[in-house]
């Protein structure tokens, strides 16, 4: 199977590429900086092609006959305060990439069998203690509106007979980047603890399960529509801090006050001060088996 990955040089993209290559598939990563892609640690055998991040020009021939496209492209939501200008960069990068993928699929004669569209659990907005499944409707805050538009950016491929899968990913835990190194740092300094009230839910997933789930959804011909890519056992922020402290053998009782986080991060503080009790109902119904269903097992693997 030949799989194209946009955003393939990012944390999730690299893991997905490795997972697919390990499964015997051929992988081509589309990158805006193809000449620098070799430096990010892509697995051996992965091909890299240039694209501009907003159109099908220059790579549409690769889509002709490809078996799958995984669209992970988009500017990081955690790389700075959410000023109006930054919000527009985040939004535009996602919509332009999705529109480019849709355009490529429309233009080729031999269409891919599946397009896997990245998304996030921010779709659901803050939900308190409510158990959230794929059937839960979207919220109306910035992240939710963004995610709804992101999902729709490639939804039109379904009308062309292409299977459309949406992956609503939670907090991805990896030792190589993302949120975990930032969460770990206060504990290394013996100053770790819950954030804000600590009652907010964290829908998390080990990077290995994230990559394996995406491969599973590519290969599983009956998979279509939205799938929550989260562990079946979400935890509250307070529980997360306690488990992280136990694994690292550090105290976990120094709270980070909500007011201080909002002063430092602005609206972006919502990423750590609110959350959702998301469960992967559809993924488990298809028979996917998690390697790391519990937080303690995941953290011990990543921090060993």
Buried (B, 14 or more C-beta within 10 A) or exposed (E): BBBBBBBBBBBBBBBBBBBBBEBEBBBBBBBBEBEEBEEBEBBEEBBBBEBBBBBBEEBBEBBBEBBBBBBBBBBEBEEBEBEEEBBEBBBBBBBBBBBBBBBBBBEBEEBBBBBBBBBBBBBBBBBEEEEBBBEBEBBEBBBBBBBBEBBBBBBBBEEBEBBBBBBBBBBBBBBEBBBBEEBBEBBEEEBBBBBBEBEBBBBBBBBBBBBBBBBBBBBBEEBBEBBBBBBBBBBBBBBBBBBBBEBBEBEBEBBBEBEEBBEEBEBBBBBBBBBBBBBBBBBBEBEBEBEBBBBBBBBBBBBE
